[in-house]
Amino acid sequence: MDACLIYVTTKDIVEARMIGRHLVTSRLAACVNIIDGINSIYLWNDEIQDDQEVVLIAKTSQARVPELTAEICAKHSYDCPCVVSLPITDGNPAFLSWIGEQTVQVDESEGPVI
């Protein structure tokens, strides 16, 4: 199973929790961590921005990344949300297996699809 971390920034804790809960309940992510109170400095519309944001880190399978990304973009308040996938190259085999089990895509007519 190819596991990965999805790194996302959001405007606040409310948005992060809303997106995170949606990802887990829809089985697009096995788990979501939320880190509040980060400071982001970036260039947007030719102006330097210096904002407080919240980081959301989702653990998922590579197969779910396209759908997960689309769902985040649909629910996110930003015009161009940061959604990047980082491969997990190694780790606790039992935990990586759990990610795969939790993110199995279920097709009601045919059973689980990995």
N, C-alpha and C positions, 0 to 999 in steps of 0.2 A: 504494500500500500504506500503510495506516495503522499505523505502528509506535508502540509505547509501551514505557515502562519500568514494571516492576512492582517496587514497594518492599515488602520483607518484613523483619520482625525475627524472629530466632530465639534460642533460649536459649543456644546454643553453636555452635562451629565444626563439630562433628560433625553436628548437625542441619542446619545450613546446607549443608554438603557433600552430605549425603544427599538433601535436597530439590533442590538445584541439579543434581546429577547426574541425578536422575530427570527433571527438567524438560527437560534437554538431550537425554538419550537417547530420551525420548518425543516429541521435536520440538515440545514446548510452548513452548520458549524456544530462541533461537539461541545465546545466551550468558548466562552468569550471573557476576556479580562478587560477591565476598564480602569484606566489610569487618569485620574483627574488632576487638573492644575498644571498642565504643561504650558510652556511659553513657546510660541511659534513666530519666527521672523521670516518673512518671505516677500517677494515682489509680486504684486497683483495690480493689474491695470496701471502699470508704470509707477506705482507708489509702493514704498516700503510699508509693510503691515507688521505690527507687533501685537499679537493677540494671545489671549488665554484660550486654550482648546483642551479637549479631552481625547485621549487615545483609546481606541478599541483594538484589541488583538484577538482575532478569531482563529481557532484551530480547526482545520478542515482537511479534506482529501483533495488532491489535485483535480479530480473529476468534477468536484462541485464548484470550483473557482469561477467559471463563467457565469453560472446562475447566481452564485453568491454576490459577485460583483454587480450584476444587473439589478439585483434586489437592493443592494446598498445604494446604488445610484438613484433608483426609483424613490427610495424613502428619505434620502439625504437632503438637507436644506441647501447645500452648496451647489453652485453651478458646475463646478469641476472638482468633486470630492477626491481626496487622496485615498486610493484603494490599491495597495500593492501586495503581491504574493511573494513570500520568501520561502524557499524550499527548506524542509527539515531533512538534514542529511544523516542524522543519527540520533539516538536517544533510547529511552527505556522502551524495549519492544512491546511490553504489555500496554503501556500508555499509547504508543503509536497504533497498536491494534485496536484499542478502545476508540481512538479517533475514527478509524475506518468503520467500526461497528456503528457508531453514532451518526455517521453521515451517509449511510447507505440510502440511496434514492429508492423510494418505494413506488413501484408502478402497480396500482390497484389490480389491473387485469392480469399481470404476469408475475407478481411477487417482487422481492427485492432485486435491485439492479445496482451493482457496485461500480 
